Amino acid sequence: MSGTGHSAALSDGEELLFRQVHPNCIQEGRIGKNAFDPTETREPDRLSVARETLTTPAAAYDLHVRTGHVSAGTWAVSVQECASLDLPARPDPTPVDPAHAFVDFAGLSKNATKKKARLLAKVAMDRGALYTPS
């Protein structure tokens, strides 16, 4: 990830944010509540996503697995769906992934983070997988 400063929040509410979901987060064909929980990652305040305006669900998946990670597929939430939970989405391009962004959970308690992550997972599940490998 880039530096410690926060960039301005994304403003196009319609833009989708692609999230790779680990197979361990799939239960009975549904994504689990922890699929959008940043406390499960190495950066507990940041949920890594990829921007729809800069990549596709399949390309986001391919990059994720090509860089040594595991994914059952690509799900998404919109910038507006995050903003409605007071979770700004911020661009965070990297040399490897120019589409990289993150949903900012900074300042939330662990309990509040888990509640909001569950709501995002439900929205993504309701939308359905945007890409799964064949």
N, C-alpha and C positions, 0 to 999 in steps of 0.2 A: 504494500500500500504506500501511497505517497506520504507527504509530511503530516505533521500533527495538526496543522491549521484546518479549519473547516471552510470548504468552498461554499458558494451560494447554493441554495436549494434549487433543484430542477423545478421549472415552472409550468411545463406542459402537462396538465393533469391527465390527459389521455394517453401519454406515453406509458407503455408497459415496461416493467422491470423484470427481467428473466432471472429466475432462481433455479439453480441445480439442486436436485433433491437426492440425497444419498439413499441407496436401496434400504438401509436400515430404518429409514423414516417412512417406509411404505408398509402399511398394515391392512391386510384384506382389501388390497386395491385402492386404498385411500392414503393420502399423505398424512402423516402424523402431525400432532400439534407442535412438535419440536423442529419441523422442517424449516421454519422461519424464525427460529430462536437464535439470536446471535451469541447467547451465552454458551452455546455448544461449539463455538469456534475459537480461534486464537485471538480474535479481537472482539471482546465481549460487548462492545457498544456499537459494532458495525456489522450489518448484515450485507454480505457481498451479493451484488446483482449485476446484470448486464443490461445496457440500454437498448431498447427496441429500435431507436433511431440510428443506431450504429452497428447493429448485428441482427442476426436472426435466431430463432429458438434452436435450430439445428447447429448453426455455427457456434453459438454459445456453448452448447453441449460438447461439440467436437473439441473446442479449445480447452474446456474443463478437463476432459479425459486425456487429451494430448499432453497436458501439463501434470499428469500423474494423479489426478483425483478420480473419484468414482461417482457416477451419477446414474439414477434410474430414469432421468429425463428432465425436461424443462417445464416449469410452471411459472406463473406470473401474477403480479399485482400491479396496479397502476400507480403513478405518482400521486394522483388524487386520493386513491384508497389509502395510501400511506399518510398523506397530509391530513385526512379526516381523523386519523388517530394521533395527530400531532407528532408524526414521524417524518421529518424531512428526508427526501432522497437527494443525495449529493453526488455530482460527478467526481470520479476518482480514477482518471485514465492512467494506465501503466504502459510501459514499453511493450509488454507482452499482450496486454488487453486494453486497447484504446476505448472499448465500450464499458469498461468497469465503472461501477458506481456503488454506492452503499446507502442503505437505509439507516439513518442515524438514531440510535436508541440512547444516546448520551444523556446522563442525568437521571435516568429512570432506576427505580429500585428493581431488584431481581424479580419480585412478584409482579410489578407493573410491566416489566419487559416480557415475562412469560404470558401474561394476559393479552398483550398487544400482538405478540408473536402468534398466539393461537387464533386470534381474529384474522390476521393476515393469511395464515394457513387455510382457514375456512374459505376465505375469498378466493384464494388460488385453487383450492379443490373444487369449488363451485364453478370456476371458469373452466377447469379441466386441464389436462396436460396439453402443452402446445407442441411438444416433441418428445417422443420416446424412441429409443433405438429399436430397429427391427430384429 
